[in-house]
């Protein structure tokens, strides 16, 4: 059913630059797959989506577990 399954994406675009992203479970909806990546020594949870035939990682940066990530992303974007 569907296409090939994935478990690891190298050089995947993330809010922190290109990183290796690992699939962490079964797809929870038709459009997203739970995943995680490493950022500054911490594991960041999020999900993968496919946009324009390319995978993208979206992190749960608003989680109380990673308040410093939201701050660092705001600083790097110049906001």
ABEGO torsion letter per residue (X at the ends): XEBBBBABBBGBBBAAEBBBBBBABBBABAABBBBBBBBGGBBBBBBBBBBGGBBBBBBBAABAABAAAAAAAAAAAGX
